[in-house]
Amino acid sequence: MKKLLICLLCVLPMHAGATVLYRVQTTSAPTDSVNKNDTFASRHRFYVGGMYDLSFWQNDGGVAGKAASGFDVVAGFRLYDTFRIEADYMNTRAKWDDFALKTNTIFVNALVDARIDNLYRFFYKQKLVPYVGAGVGMTWVDGDDVAVEKDSVASMAALAGIAVELGEHFTLDLGYRYVYMFKPHTDVLPDLRPRAHQLRVGARINF
């Protein structure tokens, strides 16, 4: 009888340890699987924002370009942590020495964010997110003291910048954009191709 009791006392701790190990394994696996799917894009698919633009229009045909200000309104969708697309409305004036053009442009932008996609669960505290992108669109042109033959032209853009994330829902955006518009055929410069380097600052709200 004593030998039986001694055997039971030896087996019970082993059984208890195996039970605890089993419980740890069964509770930790689902936690890992949730963390893998808990990315910024999964929590905030949509965003809207606004930008202030300072445009430096380039010389063309011997006419010196000038600086002008404008604004953007954007609405975007995140497919992944590292990739998003957005609709972008830009309003600005293109200015040279002797004349100016009023422009309204709609771009569709594709942007790549420098996040670590599958490992993002280790970088929840990432605050600075660099990005690059490109856009294509259409510009509606209105002459300011100048005749314009084409009131709508195709446009392209290249973008780069850095996002400063101030929490889950608010992001500052500091960026650069190169804008190229095809010929609007003005009477002053028939071969004018409006081009500009833009400095941009704005904010996005994440939903």
C-alpha positions as a printed Julia matrix, in Angstrom:
207×3 Matrix{Float64}:
   0.0    0.0     0.0
   2.81   2.37    0.88
   4.5    1.63   -2.43
   1.24   2.47   -4.29
   0.88   5.8    -2.47
   4.5    6.71   -3.25
   3.94   5.97   -6.95
   0.79   8.11   -7.02
   2.58  11.03   -5.36
   5.36  10.82   -7.99
   2.93  10.74  -10.92
   0.69  13.63   -9.82
   3.31  16.43  -10.23
   4.19  15.14  -13.72
   0.51  15.15  -14.69
   0.01  18.66  -13.29
   3.06  19.98  -15.19
   1.84  18.46  -18.44
  -1.59  20.06  -17.92
  -0.08  23.53  -17.35
   2.17  23.17  -20.42
  -0.83  22.12  -22.52
  -2.82  25.13  -21.33
   0.03  27.53  -22.14
   0.36  26.09  -25.63
  -3.37  26.2   -26.36
  -3.78  29.78  -25.13
  -0.68  31.24  -26.82
  -1.37  30.0   -30.34
  -4.58  31.99  -30.92
  -2.88  35.13  -29.51
  -0.1   34.86  -32.1
  -2.59  34.38  -34.93
  -4.51  37.51  -33.86
  -1.32  39.57  -33.67
  -0.33  38.61  -37.19
  -3.57  40.09  -38.52
  -3.55  43.16  -36.26
  -1.96  45.61  -38.73
  -2.5   49.32  -39.18
  -4.27  48.75  -42.5
  -6.69  46.26  -40.96
  -7.66  48.79  -38.28
  -7.77  51.89  -40.52
  -8.69  51.14  -44.14
  -9.87  54.63  -45.1
  -8.48  58.13  -44.68
  -9.2   61.7   -45.77
  -6.9   64.7   -45.7
  -5.91  68.12  -46.91
  -2.62  69.62  -48.08
  -1.16  73.09  -48.65
   1.05  73.26  -51.75
   3.82  75.71  -52.62
   4.52  75.3   -56.35
   7.68  76.47  -58.13
   6.79  76.6   -61.83
   9.65  75.93  -64.22
  10.98  78.21  -66.96
   9.63  77.45  -70.42
  10.29  79.07  -73.81
  12.39  81.83  -72.27
   9.63  82.81  -69.81
  10.55  82.63  -66.13
   8.35  80.6   -63.82
   7.16  81.88  -60.46
   6.04  80.46  -57.14
   2.34  80.03  -56.39
   0.28  78.41  -53.66
  -2.61  75.98  -53.83
  -4.28  73.15  -51.96
  -5.16  69.45  -52.22
  -8.0   67.33  -50.88
  -7.39  63.56  -50.74
  -9.4   60.44  -49.92
  -7.64  57.1   -49.77
  -7.93  53.36  -49.17
  -5.24  51.07  -47.71
  -5.05  47.68  -49.38
  -2.09  46.63  -47.21
   0.2   48.23  -44.65
   2.63  48.94  -47.47
   0.29  49.98  -50.3
  -2.56  52.49  -50.66
  -4.44  54.26  -53.44
  -6.05  57.68  -53.24
  -8.14  60.18  -55.18
  -6.49  63.61  -55.13
  -8.05  66.95  -56.11
  -5.5   69.76  -56.65
  -6.34  73.44  -57.1
  -3.54  75.89  -57.95
  -2.31  78.63  -60.29
   0.54  78.14  -62.71
   2.45  81.42  -62.94
   5.1   82.84  -65.24
   6.44  86.36  -65.82
   3.7   87.61  -68.14
   0.7   85.35  -67.55
  -0.86  82.67  -65.37
  -3.16  79.66  -65.68
  -5.85  78.59  -63.23
  -5.83  74.81  -62.93
  -8.0   72.12  -61.33
  -6.57  68.61  -61.41
  -7.84  65.2   -60.35
  -5.14  62.57  -59.79
  -5.36  58.88  -58.95
  -2.26  58.14  -56.88
  -0.65  54.81  -56.01
   1.64  55.01  -52.97
   4.03  52.64  -51.2
   4.59  53.12  -47.46
   7.83  51.97  -45.82
   6.21  49.69  -43.24
   7.21  46.14  -42.33
   4.01  44.42  -43.47
   3.99  40.9   -42.01
   6.19  41.86  -39.05
   4.35  45.06  -38.26
   3.12  43.63  -34.94
   6.66  44.27  -33.67
   6.57  47.93  -34.78
   3.36  49.31  -33.28
   5.32  52.33  -32.02
   6.58  53.32  -35.48
   5.99  57.08  -35.84
   7.81  58.04  -39.06
   6.62  56.34  -42.26
   8.41  57.38  -45.5
   6.51  56.91  -48.77
   6.89  57.19  -52.55
   4.27  57.16  -55.27
   3.04  58.19  -58.69
  -0.17  59.67  -60.05
  -2.0   60.13  -63.33
  -4.92  62.41  -63.96
  -6.63  65.2   -65.87
  -6.23  68.97  -65.54
  -8.82  71.58  -66.44
  -7.11  74.81  -67.51
  -8.5   78.32  -67.49
  -6.4   81.18  -68.93
  -5.71  84.23  -66.79
  -5.32  87.06  -69.39
  -4.26  84.44  -71.93
  -6.18  82.38  -74.49
  -6.13  78.58  -74.04
  -6.94  76.23  -76.93
  -7.26  73.05  -74.83
  -9.19  73.46  -71.61
  -8.39  69.9   -70.43
  -5.04  68.09  -70.63
  -3.53  64.9   -69.2
  -1.24  65.22  -66.19
   1.29  63.1   -64.3
   2.94  63.33  -60.9
   5.73  61.74  -58.84
   5.5   61.93  -55.05
   7.7   61.34  -52.02
   7.44  62.29  -48.39
   7.25  61.25  -44.79
   4.21  60.72  -42.61
   4.36  61.52  -38.89
   1.79  59.42  -37.06
   0.48  61.18  -33.96
  -1.65  58.33  -32.69
  -4.01  55.93  -34.43
  -6.26  58.49  -36.09
  -4.15  61.56  -36.95
  -1.17  61.79  -39.33
   0.94  64.77  -40.4
   2.15  64.62  -44.02
   5.31  66.39  -45.23
   5.96  65.79  -48.91
   7.3   66.68  -52.33
   5.57  66.32  -55.7
   6.72  66.86  -59.28
   3.81  67.81  -61.57
   3.84  67.61  -65.37
   0.97  68.8   -67.57
   0.7   68.25  -71.3
   0.37  71.21  -73.68
  -2.72  73.39  -73.16
  -1.72  75.36  -76.34
  -1.79  78.94  -75.08
  -1.61  81.82  -77.55
   1.44  83.25  -75.73
   3.46  80.0   -75.7
   1.9   77.31  -77.93
   4.49  74.7   -76.81
   4.16  75.44  -73.08
   4.24  72.35  -70.87
   3.45  73.41  -67.28
   5.88  71.74  -64.85
   6.4   72.4   -61.17
   8.26  71.27  -58.07
   5.87  71.35  -55.12
   6.47  71.38  -51.39
   3.46  70.05  -49.47
   2.33  70.0   -45.87
  -0.95  68.67  -44.54
  -2.75  66.15  -42.39
  -4.73  62.92  -42.73
  -7.49  61.51  -40.55
  -7.6   57.7   -40.39
 -10.9   55.81  -40.02
